[in-house]
Amino acid sequence: MARLDDQVNPALTGEVDFLFSGRPWDLSFSEYIELLQVSEYAAWTAAFGYRANHFTVSINHLLTFFEIESLNAFLQDQGFRLNQSGGLVKGTPEQLLEQSSTLADMVHVEFSDTEHTIPGCFYEFAKRYPQSNGRLYQVFIAASADKIFESTDNKKPV
């Protein structure tokens, strides 16, 4: 929506904190819903502005959990809801990448005309496997990434 872009002061884009400055525009709830019909991620970005949608934890660098299944079991035991779209674990060792993610908590957002609760941020967990050259695989698997982004899905029952 060009109306949102037009509200951004171009001088702010050069500031150090711009990429985590939040929402620099007014957004009505009806505009959010309009964007939601086209793209959940566009609607999320319009509602929250410039901030991280998720953070990825590298299982390869953890000292306690070495397998994604044991990490998922721990998270569920602690009461975290995990994204089950496409299965708890997306990807395989053969694909050199396994991923899982929490579901985004619902958070209160003030729109220009009302207040609503919508999905916020989530955590992703990734285990990467060595390639033939010994380096860890650093690419994303599109089909898995699509399922991971369903962690903020408005259409799924919570």
Long-range contacts (C-beta under 8 A, 24 or more apart in sequence): 1-31, 1-34, 1-35, 1-46, 3-31, 4-31, 4-46, 18-50, 19-50, 20-50, 20-51, 20-52, 21-49, 21-50, 21-51, 22-48, 22-49, 22-50, 22-51, 23-47, 23-48, 23-49, 23-50, 24-49, 24-50, 25-49, 26-112, 27-111, 27-112, 28-111, 28-112, 28-113, 28-114, 29-111, 29-113, 29-114, 29-116, 30-113, 32-111, 32-116, 32-118, 36-154, 40-149, 40-152, 40-153, 40-154, 40-155, 41-149, 41-152, 43-154, 44-118, 44-119, 44-152, 47-109, 47-111, 47-118, 48-109, 48-120, 51-121, 52-121, 53-121, 53-122, 53-152, 54-101, 54-121, 54-122, 54-123, 54-124, 54-148, 54-151, 55-121, 55-123, 55-124, 56-123, 56-124, 56-125, 56-126, 57-123, 57-124, 57-125, 57-126, 58-126, 58-127, 58-128, 59-98, 59-125, 59-126, 59-127, 60-127, 60-128, 60-136, 67-127, 68-98, 68-99, 68-100, 68-125, 68-127, 71-100, 71-125, 72-100, 72-125, 75-102, 81-158, 83-122, 83-147, 83-148, 83-150, 83-151, 85-147, 85-150, 85-153, 85-156, 86-143, 86-144, 86-147, 86-150, 90-141, 90-143, 90-144, 90-147, 90-148, 91-141, 91-144, 93-129, 95-141, 95-144, 96-128, 96-129, 96-130, 96-131, 96-137, 97-126, 97-127, 97-128, 97-129, 97-137, 97-139, 97-140, 97-141, 97-144, 98-126, 98-127, 99-124, 99-125, 99-126, 99-127, 99-144, 99-148, 100-124, 100-125, 101-125, 101-148, 101-151, 102-151, 103-151, 103-158, 104-151, 104-152, 106-158, 118-154, 119-151, 119-152, 119-153, 119-154, 120-152, 121-152, 122-151, 122-152, 124-148, 124-151
